[in-house]
């Protein structure tokens, strides 16, 4: 890839886009990052690393065409639907804008097992949030069918940043007290991927487009039960952390958001099954759960578990 190549990053102040941008900048690449508020702390941090900031959002993807022209590749990720059909609108609009601008390479982050959605137990009965899955698939198909010279699709599993603020207090409110409470069966396999590693794959795909052309890559660095996750957290942080597998009603009563409860029930009934043996061939190093915890040690605020609460 030429030294003067520019890469356009969606979600530059978020987890996936942010790490993709940082890995590109570290490699000496030029980054143009889409941000809503260039004055925000995260946007300014990205700018201080050398990124060019483009103010805008995906509600008007067509307005991004001038900023996309001459770009060598794009990293695409969308926030979940906010009730206004936002994820689908944003994803399809970005594909159309990138195509109009003549982008040669489109790298998109989706979700594991989306191609198997209709085989999930209870799919026909509406057991799962079908719109979540069908929107993800529709955006993937748009990427594949748009006619880009090259495309790459990444499918992350459970993203480890869910265990850190600001998400952890909402998704795992008991974790601060040393309890990993979740509606995940004690023997269920949870496949894990660090946001850093999604970014590593995103950056590698953009920097080496021929190697990643027309690849759909499911991402998981490690597979654990929630008990093993709790034990690894405790050992790495030198505190006592216990896992508590509960039913959905108890999870809801404990303050866990209903959509998140349902997504973790999905782990029990369908679940991740990434073939982790395929990933070393891409030459992208992955973080173990323990090493990821150590890298974020200062961000955790977990007090040792106490049976008295």
C-alpha positions in Angstrom: 0.0 0.0 0.0 1.4 3.4 -1.0 2.8 5.6 1.8 0.4 8.4 0.9 -2.8 6.2 1.1 -5.6 7.6 3.2 -8.0 5.4 5.1 -11.4 6.5 6.2 -12.5 5.2 9.6 -16.1 5.1 10.9 -16.5 5.0 14.6 -13.1 6.5 15.3 -14.0 7.5 18.8 -15.5 4.1 19.5 -14.0 0.7 20.3 -13.7 -1.0 16.9 -13.0 2.1 14.8 -10.8 3.6 17.4 -8.5 0.7 17.6 -8.4 0.3 13.8 -7.4 4.0 13.5 -4.7 3.7 16.2 -3.2 0.6 14.6 -3.1 2.3 11.2 -1.5 5.4 12.7 1.0 3.3 14.5 1.9 1.7 11.2 2.5 5.2 9.7 -0.7 5.3 7.6 -2.8 8.4 7.1 -6.2 8.3 8.8 -9.3 10.3 8.2 -11.8 9.7 11.0 -15.5 10.4 11.0 -16.6 12.1 14.3 -19.7 13.8 15.4 -18.0 16.3 17.7 -14.3 17.1 16.8 -14.0 18.9 20.2 -14.8 15.8 22.3 -12.0 14.4 24.4 -11.8 11.1 22.4 -11.8 13.0 19.1 -9.0 15.2 20.3 -7.0 12.2 21.5 -7.3 10.7 18.0 -6.2 14.0 16.4 -3.2 14.2 18.7 -2.0 10.9 17.3 -2.2 12.3 13.8 -5.7 11.6 12.5 -7.6 14.0 10.3 -11.1 14.6 11.7 -14.1 14.8 9.5 -17.2 16.1 11.2 -20.5 14.4 10.3 -22.6 11.3 10.9 -24.1 8.5 9.0 -27.6 10.1 9.0 -26.4 11.9 5.9 -23.9 9.5 4.4 -24.3 11.2 1.0 -22.6 14.2 2.4 -19.5 12.1 3.1 -18.8 11.5 -0.6 -16.3 14.4 -0.9 -14.4 13.1 2.1 -14.4 9.6 0.7 -13.0 10.5 -2.7 -9.4 9.4 -3.2 -9.5 7.2 -0.1 -7.8 3.8 -0.4 -10.1 1.9 2.0 -12.8 2.3 4.6 -13.5 0.7 8.0 -17.2 0.4 8.5 -19.1 -0.3 11.7 -22.6 0.8 12.8 -24.2 1.2 16.2 -27.2 -1.1 17.0 -30.6 0.1 15.8 -31.9 2.9 18.0 -35.5 2.3 17.0 -35.4 4.4 13.8 -34.0 1.7 11.5 -30.7 3.5 12.1 -28.3 0.6 11.7 -29.7 -0.5 8.4 -30.0 3.0 7.1 -26.5 3.9 8.1 -24.9 0.8 6.8 -26.6 0.9 3.4 -26.1 4.6 3.1 -22.4 4.2 3.8 -22.0 1.5 1.2 -23.8 3.7 -1.4 -21.6 6.7 -0.6 -18.4 4.7 -0.7 -19.4 3.2 -4.1 -20.2 6.6 -5.5 -16.8 7.9 -4.3 -15.1 5.0 -6.1 -13.5 3.4 -3.0 -11.5 0.3 -3.9 -11.7 -1.5 -0.6 -14.6 -1.8 1.9 -13.9 -3.4 5.3 -17.0 -4.0 7.4 -17.5 -5.3 10.9 -20.6 -7.4 11.5 -21.2 -10.2 14.0 -20.5 -13.9 14.3 -22.9 -16.5 13.0 -25.1 -14.0 11.2 -25.2 -16.3 8.2 -26.6 -19.1 10.4 -29.4 -17.0 11.9 -32.3 -19.0 10.4 -31.0 -22.1 11.9 -30.9 -20.7 15.5 -33.3 -22.7 17.8 -36.6 -20.9 17.9 -35.8 -18.5 15.0 -39.1 -19.2 13.2 -41.0 -18.6 16.5 -39.4 -15.2 16.9 -37.2 -16.3 19.8 -34.5 -13.8 18.9 -34.4 -10.2 17.8 -34.7 -11.0 14.2 -34.2 -7.4 13.0 -30.8 -7.3 14.7 -29.7 -10.3 12.7 -31.4 -9.5 9.4 -30.1 -5.9 9.3 -26.5 -7.2 9.9 -27.0 -9.7 7.1 -28.5 -7.1 4.7 -25.5 -4.8 5.2 -23.0 -7.6 4.6 -24.9 -8.5 1.4 -24.8 -4.9 0.3 -21.0 -4.8 0.8 -20.5 -8.0 -1.2 -22.9 -7.0 -4.0 -21.8 -3.3 -4.4 -19.1 -4.0 -6.9 -16.1 -2.9 -4.8 -12.8 -4.0 -6.2 -12.1 -5.6 -2.8 -14.1 -6.2 0.3 -13.5 -7.8 3.7 -16.0 -8.7 6.4 -15.1 -9.2 10.0 -17.4 -10.9 12.4 -16.4 -10.4 16.1 -17.6 -12.6 18.9 -18.0 -11.3 22.5 -16.1 -8.1 22.7 -14.1 -7.8 25.9 -14.7 -4.1 26.3 -18.2 -5.1 27.5 -16.5 -5.8 30.8 -15.1 -2.2 31.1 -16.8 1.1 31.9 -18.9 2.7 30.5 -20.6 -0.6 29.4 -19.9 -2.8 32.4 -22.0 -0.9 34.9 -25.0 -1.3 32.6 -24.4 -4.8 31.3 -22.8 -6.4 34.3 -23.8 -4.2 37.3 -22.6 -6.8 39.9 -19.1 -6.9 38.5 -17.9 -4.0 40.6 -18.7 -6.1 43.7 -16.8 -9.0 42.4 -19.6 -11.0 40.9 -19.9 -11.9 37.2 -23.7 -12.5 37.2 -25.0 -13.6 33.8 -27.8 -15.6 32.3 -25.2 -17.8 30.7 -25.1 -21.5 31.5 -22.2 -22.5 33.7 -21.0 -24.9 30.9 -21.7 -22.7 27.9 -18.7 -21.7 25.7 -18.2 -17.9 25.5 -15.8 -16.9 22.7 -13.9 -13.7 23.4 -12.2 -11.0 21.3 -10.5 -7.8 22.4 -11.4 -4.6 20.7 -7.7 -4.1 20.1 -7.7 -7.3 18.0 -10.7 -6.3 15.9 -8.7 -3.1 15.2 -5.6 -5.1 14.3 -7.6 -7.1 11.8 -9.3 -4.0 10.4 -5.9 -2.2 10.0 -4.2 -5.3 8.5 -7.0 -5.7 6.0 -6.7 -2.1 4.9 -2.9 -2.2 4.7 -2.8 -5.5 2.9 -6.0 -5.6 0.8 -5.0 -8.4 -1.5 -4.4 -10.8 1.4 -7.8 -10.0 2.9 -9.8 -9.7 -0.4 -13.3 -11.3 -0.2 -12.5 -12.8 3.1 -15.2 -13.2 5.8 -13.4 -13.7 9.1 -15.0 -14.7 12.3 -13.0 -13.5 15.3 -12.3 -15.1 18.6 -9.0 -15.3 20.5 -10.1 -17.6 23.3 -13.0 -19.7 24.5 -14.0 -19.8 28.2 -17.0 -20.5 30.5 -18.1 -17.7 32.7 -16.5 -19.5 35.6 -13.2 -19.5 33.8 -13.7 -15.8 32.9 -14.3 -14.9 36.6 -11.3 -16.9 37.7 -9.0 -15.2 35.1 -10.3 -11.8 36.1 -9.6 -12.5 39.8 -6.1 -13.9 39.2 -5.1 -11.0 36.9 -6.5 -8.3 39.2 -5.6 -10.0 42.4 -9.2 -9.9 43.7 -11.8 -12.5 44.3 -14.3 -12.7 41.4 -17.1 -15.3 41.3 -19.3 -16.3 38.5 -23.1 -16.7 39.1 -25.1 -18.3 36.3 -28.7 -17.3 36.6 -32.0 -17.6 34.7 -33.3 -14.7 32.6 -35.8 -13.6 35.2 -33.2 -13.3 37.9 -30.9 -11.4 35.5 -33.6 -8.9 34.8 -34.4 -8.5 38.5 -30.7 -7.9 39.0 -30.8 -4.9 36.7 -29.5 -6.3 33.5 -31.1 -4.8 30.3 -33.6 -7.0 28.6 -32.0 -7.0 25.2 -28.7 -7.9 26.8 -30.3 -10.8 28.7 -31.7 -12.1 25.5 -28.4 -11.9 23.7 -26.7 -13.9 26.4 -29.5 -16.5 26.4 -28.5 -16.8 22.7 -25.1 -18.0 23.8 -26.8 -20.9 25.6 -29.1 -21.9 22.8 -27.1 -21.1 19.6 -23.8 -19.6 20.6 -20.5 -18.8 19.1 -18.5 -21.5 17.3 -15.6 -19.7 15.7 -12.9 -22.0 14.4 -10.0 -20.3 16.2 -7.4 -22.5 14.4 -8.1 -20.6 11.2 -6.9 -17.2 12.5 -3.1 -17.6 12.8 -2.9 -17.9 9.0 -3.7 -14.2 8.7 -0.6 -13.2 10.7 -2.4 -11.0 13.1 -1.4 -11.4 16.8 -4.3 -11.8 19.2 -4.5 -11.0 22.9 -5.3 -13.6 25.6 -8.0 -12.7 28.1 -5.4 -12.5 30.8 -3.1 -10.2 28.8 -6.1 -8.0 27.9 -7.1 -7.7 31.6 -3.5 -6.7 32.5 -3.5 -4.0 29.7 -6.7 -2.5 31.2 -5.9 -3.1 34.9 -6.4 0.6 35.8 -9.9 0.7 34.3 -11.3 -2.0 36.5 -12.9 -1.1 39.8 -13.7 -4.5 41.2 -13.9 -5.1 44.9 -13.4 -8.7 46.2 -16.6 -10.8 46.3 -18.3 -10.7 49.6 -21.2 -13.2 50.4 -22.7 -10.5 52.7 -22.9 -8.1 49.7 
